Structures are given as C-alpha cells and as structure tokens.
Amino acid sequence: MADFVYAGIYAPGSLALAGPEGSLLPAGDATVTILNSSSEVPTFYTDRTKDTPVSPDLVTDSSGNWGPYWVDPGEGYSYSVVDAQGNSHGPYSFTVNPDPEEPTVTFVDFTVHSLTIATGVEWHNTTAGSQLVLVPVVYTPTGSDAAILKVGLSASTIGSAGATDTEFPISGPVVTLTHRFIVPPGWYLRLDVDVNNCAVIQAGSYQAIAA
C-alpha cells in the first residue's frame, strides 16, 4: 500500500446474505475477515488521522450492521464471512477510496462544464487532463444540399477543416446526433459544418475522464 497521510473509510453498513430461498437476509452475529491486496490483515485505525492502530470488532450485530473501519486506501481489499450458522461466504472484493484531503492523491474534478463550439473555431483543452466532449449536431439536408460535419483533432493548432466525419445526403432525413470526442490535455478540437447551414452545432459540454 502507498504511504497515505490519512486512512480511508470503509463503511459497509449492514451485511445481507442469501437465505435458503435465495432472498437476502440480514447476516446477524456473523464473523468477518478483511484482507488487503497482499492477502494480509490490514492495519486498522481509530480514525482518519491514523494516530492510533486498533483491533476492530469484526462481528456484525443482530441486524447485520458492521463498520465503519479506517484503513489505508487502495484496491484489492476483500472480506469473507462466516455466518451465525457456521457457513462460509466470499471472499468479496471492495475498494477503499482516499480521504478528500489526502495530499498524495490527485483528485479528478468530474464537474460537467457547458461548451459552445462555433463552426471553424478551434476549442483548446487547457486543462491538465483528458476531457470527454459531447456536442449535439442537427442535420437538416435539403433537396439540393447534404448536411456535413468535418472534425479535426490535433496536438497543435489545426488551421483548416478536418476530414468529413458525418454526412447525410441530399433529401435525407432530419437527424440530431450527439458526437463524443476525447480531447487529451493541450489538444485542439475543430468542428466545421457546410456553408448552407444544413448542419447546425448545438451547445454541448465537456467533463474530465480518468484516462
């Protein structure tokens, strides 16, 4: 495990197991074993500050309630259960997320931001991470003009229209498509529609992704 400043909280709430007829029932008075990704018993703490290690009570109450527990954040944790009747269940995997104030972790802001892209005008991803860009486009081909969208995506300024991405032919149906683009940090996205306004770019959005 990494050297985290704060312990993460694992608060599973109540434990339920499948009963004889397959329905979930509270696992009262069950014994739980928690292991980390190395299949070792992790160090538990009394709170997020990791000041005091503790040996927690890993037995559920009569209603199946257990936890919360404070351990180092990470993936690959698992718990196994021996119910009150002596039956074994698991192991079941879980993840402990970092504390929001953990300085050793870079958190991703997944806020959805509004975005307006004009035809022929590049959008520059000035953030520190890749962004998922969603842009609706209304395609209204006429009896004499097709509806066309051209897309350019580049690590440097693009300067001219990209290749044709979507085209609805002359006399085709009216269609609205929401296009999805992943724009890496520092990259440029350019959208161009035909000069006869048979394709119209609508207001869209962008949001950070973990990749």
HELIX and SHEET records of a PDB file:
SHEET    1   A 2 GLY A   8  TYR A  10  0                                        
SHEET    2   A 2 TYR A  69  VAL A  71 -1                                        
SHEET    1   B 2 GLY A  13  SER A  14  0                                        
SHEET    2   B 2 ASN A  65  TRP A  66 -1                                        
SHEET    1   C 2 ALA A  16  ALA A  18  0                                        
SHEET    2   C 2 LEU A  24  PRO A  26 -1                                        
SHEET    1   D 3 THR A  31  LEU A  35  0                                        
SHEET    2   D 3 GLY A  74  VAL A  82 -1                                        
SHEET    3   D 3 SER A  88  VAL A  96 -1                                        
SHEET    1   E 2 PHE A  44  TYR A  45  0                                        
SHEET    2   E 2 PRO A  53  VAL A  54 -1                                        
SHEET    1   F 4 HIS A 113  LEU A 115  0                                        
SHEET    2   F 4 GLY A 204  ALA A 208 -1                                        
SHEET    3   F 4 GLN A 131  TYR A 139 -1                                        
SHEET    4   F 4 VAL A 175  VAL A 183 -1                                        
SHEET    1   G 4 HIS A 113  LEU A 115  0                                        
SHEET    2   G 4 GLY A 204  ALA A 208 -1                                        
SHEET    3   G 4 GLN A 131  TYR A 139 -1                                        
SHEET    4   G 4 ALA A 199  ILE A 201 -1                                        
SHEET    1   H 4 TRP A 123  HIS A 124  0                                        
SHEET    2   H 4 TYR A 188  VAL A 193 -1                                        
SHEET    3   H 4 ALA A 147  SER A 154 -1                                        
SHEET    4   H 4 ALA A 163  PHE A 168 -1                                        
END                                                                             
